[in-house]
Amino acid sequence: MINRVLIRLKIIQIVYAYYQNGSKNLDSAEKELFFSLSKAYDLYNYLLMLMIALTNYAQKRIDAAKAKLAPTAEELYPNMKFVENKFISQLEVNKQLLEFSANQKRTWTNDEDFVKGLYEKIIGSDIYKEYMASSDDSYEADRELWRKLYKTFVFNDEALDALLEDQSLYWNDDKEIVDTFVLKTIKRFEEKKGANQELLPEFKDDEDQEFARRLFRRTILNCDYYRHLISENTRNWDLDRVAFMDVVIMQCALAEILSFPNIPVSVSLNEYVDIAKVYSTVKSGSFVNGTLDGIVNQLKKEGKLTKN
């Protein structure tokens, strides 16, 4: 699940903190990096559990309505399609998700007010109404409902973002990326796999894990050389006047460009320029792009960089 986009972002955050806190303990910082990545995986599981929490809340509402002294016919015989959704029934018994829940002891129980508010938005939507009125009771239709609901109501929910930020500082910048993995997981579910349906692994393979470790260490250990290159290509600027986040981003970019021969230069440049646009100053994207481009051209002329 943890892809290289997220790995790069986490490394930049940890490298920035490494210099800011002044401890300069490389091993501790590396442990912090992998702990931070593991928290992103926790968020992935937690957001999967949110869909179950919403369904359970809907069942709770139905039970409360039936328990009234004088329930209406509609309350006594409600449309059960939403709470009996086949995709959610499968997700609820998923072995990996149950194991996560047991080990982390993390639930949405303490955030019922948020769950209630989100549920109210859902049942007021055309997506929900069309689903409840449809005669299609297939597994595929049930799964598609949750893909649409997640994309519409969970993807860009400011209240949810604030709630998650309060629960973990590590989740501040993770949700946008993790959301894409939740949607990918929903699409991958197959009814025949039942409780054994595999969730996305924390790392795709050992290579990505090693990529994270190697990129982080090269960024720190070769700092002087990378900053020398940056300084040479920003001669109109005193390096101390360059936004420190820009320096860290370019330092990480150079570590990747020079340490991973199989990653095209254009891929690395695009990734770090995109990060600069989002996480640094307004002009950082063009500044980082121009500076790195100059360094790459210089290294190629000197024969120190041969890949395209």
N, C-alpha and C positions, 0 to 999 in steps of 0.2 A: 504493500500500500504506500509506504513511504517512498516517494519517487525523488528524482534528482533535483527537481524544482524546489521541493521542500527541504532537501538536504542542503542545497546552496544557501537558502534563506536562513536556516538554522545556524549554519556555520558562520555566516556574516554576523548574526546576532551574538553568538558566543565569542567570536573574535573581538567584536566591538567591546563586549563586557570584559573580556580578558585584559584589554589595555586600560579600560576605564577604572577597574577596581584595583589595579596595581599589584595583584597577588603574584602574577607571572608563574603560576604553577601549571605546567602544560598537562600533566596527567589529570589533575583535578578538572581542568577546563574540558578535556576530552570526555571525561565521565559526565560532566554537565551536558555536553553536546548529545550524548547518547540517551541520557535521561530525558532531555527535552524532546528528542525524537520519539521516545517511548510514550511521552504524554500526548503527542499527536495521535498515536495509535489508540490511546485511551479515549480520546475525543471521538474517533471514528466509531468505536464500539458504543459509546455513550449516546451518540446521535442515532444509531440504529435502535437503541433502547427507547428513544423518544417516541418512535412510531408505535411501539407496544404500549407505552404509557398513555398515549392518546386514545388507543383502542380500549384500554382498561378503564379510562375515565368515562368513555362513552357507555360502557357496560354498567359502571357505577351509577350513572344518570338514569339509565333504564331501570335498574333495580330500585332506586329511590322513588321513581315515578310509580312503579307498581305497588310500592309499600304505602302509598298515600291512603287515607281513609276512604276517599271516593275517587279512585283513578278513573280516567276516561277510557273509552274503548281503545283509543289509539295508544294510551299508556299501558294498558293491559296486554295489547297485542301489537307491539311496535315492529317496525321494519328492522330486522336483525342483520341486514346485509353488511353494514359497516363493521359491526362487532364480530361477525363470523367470517370476515375477510380471510380467504385461504392463504394469501401471502403472509399476512400477520400471524396466522396460526402456525405457519411453518417457521417464521422468524422467532416466535416466542419459545419454541422448543429447540432452537439451534444449539448444538452442543458447545460450540466455541463461545457463543454469546452468553450462555448460561455459566460457563466456566469463568469468563471475564467478570460477570456480575457477582459470582460467589467470591472470587479472589479480591476484587476491588471494593466490594460491599458498597457500590455506588448505585443509587436509584434516583428516580424523579419524584419520589414520594414527598420530599420536603419542598418541592416546587410546584405544588398542585395548582396554585393561583396562576402560574404561567401556563401550565398545561390546559387549564380551563379556558384561559383567554385565547390560546391558539386553537383549541377545539371549537370555540364559538366562531372564530374566523372561518374555519374549515366548513362547518355546517351551513354557513351563510353563503358559501360559494356555489357558482354554477357547476364546478367540477363535481362537488359532492352531490348536488341535487340531481344532476344527470346520471351519476352512478347509481344512486338509490332508486331512480325511476327505471333504470335499464333492466331488461329481462336477461341480459348476458351475465350468467353466474360462473363464468369460466375462471380458472386460475389466472390466465393471462390478463383478463379484465381487472381482476383484483390486484394483481401486481402493478398494472399500468396506472391504476388509481393512485397508488402510493408514490409512483414516480412523479406523477403530475402534482400531487399534494406537496411532496417534498420540494420540488423545484419551485413551486409557487409560494409556499408559506414558510419554509424553513431556510431556504437559500439566502434570502435577504431580510431577515427579521432582526431589527435593531434591539428589541427587548431580549431576544435570545442571545445576541452578541454580548450585551451587557451582563446578562446572567452568567454566561460562560466565563467572561472575563473576571467576574467576582469569584468564581470557583477555582480558577487556575490562571496565573499570570502567563503560563506557557501557552495558553490557548488564544492569546491576543491576535496573533497573525495566522493562526492555523486553519480557522474554520472555512475560509473560502476554498482552500485547496482540499480539505477533508470532505467538504460537501460533494465535490466531484467524485470522490471515491465511494461515498454512500450511494450516489446515483448509479455508479457503475455496478455496485453490489446488487442493488435492486434488479437491474437488468440481467444480471448473471444468474439469479435464482431460478432453479428448476424444481417443479413440484415433485418429480420422481426421486429427488435426492433427499427429501424429507429433512430430518434433524441433522443429517450428515453433510448438508450443503456447506461447502467451504467458504469462509469469509476470506477477504483479501489478507495475505500474510503481512506481517509488520514490514519486512523487507522482501523485495521481489526475489533476491538471491544474495549470496555472500559477496558478489561483486559490488553491489550497491553499498553494502555495509563497509567494505574495504575502501570504496570510493570516498565515503564520508570521512573515514579515519585518515586516509592519506592526504586528502585535500585540506583538511583542518591542520594537520601537522606541517605540511609544506607551506601553507599560508603563514604560519607563525615562525617556523625555523628559517625560512628564506626572506624574512621581512626586510632586512637591510638592502638586499639586492633589488627586491621589487620596489621599494620606496626610492631607491636610487634611480631606477628606470622612470618612475612617475615624476620625480623631481626634474630629470633631464628633459622630459616632454611637457613640462609646465613651467618653462623658464620665465614666462611673463607673470608667473604667480609665485609668491613665497609659499612653500608647501604648508607652512603653519596657517596660511589663510584659506587653504582649501578645506571644505567641509570634511570633518574627520570621517564621517560615514562614507563619503566618496573615496577617501584614501583606503578604507577597509574594503570596500566593494572592489576597487581596482586591484588591491593586493590579492584578494581571493581569486579574481578573474585571471591574474597573471599566474598564480599557482596552478590553476586548472589548465591554462593554455600551454604552459611549459612542462607540466607533469603528466599529462594524459594524451599520448600521441594519437589515440583512436577517436578522440572527440574533436570534430572540425572546429577551427578557430571561429567561424561564423556562428556556430551554435553557442559557444562560450560567450562571445561578444553580445549576442542577442539576449541571452539569459541575464547577464549582469547589468546591461543597459536597462532592461525591463525592471529589475530590482531597484536600480537607482531612481527611476522615474516614480516609483511608488513609495520608497522608504527613505529618500533623502530630500534634497531641496528641489524647487521648481525647475531649475536649470541643470540639475545633476545629470539627467539622461543624456543630453547633448554633450555636456562636459566630459562625462565618463567615456562616451562613445568616441569623441575626438581624441582624447588622451590615449585610450587603449589602441585605437587605430594607428596612431603615430608610433607607439611602442612596438606594435606588431610589425609595422613596415621597417622600423629600425632593426629589429632582431632578424628579420628576413634578409636584409641587406648585409648584415654582419655574419650571416650563415648560422645563427644561433637558433633559428626556428625554420624548419623545413616543411612542416605540414601545412595544408591549405585550410 
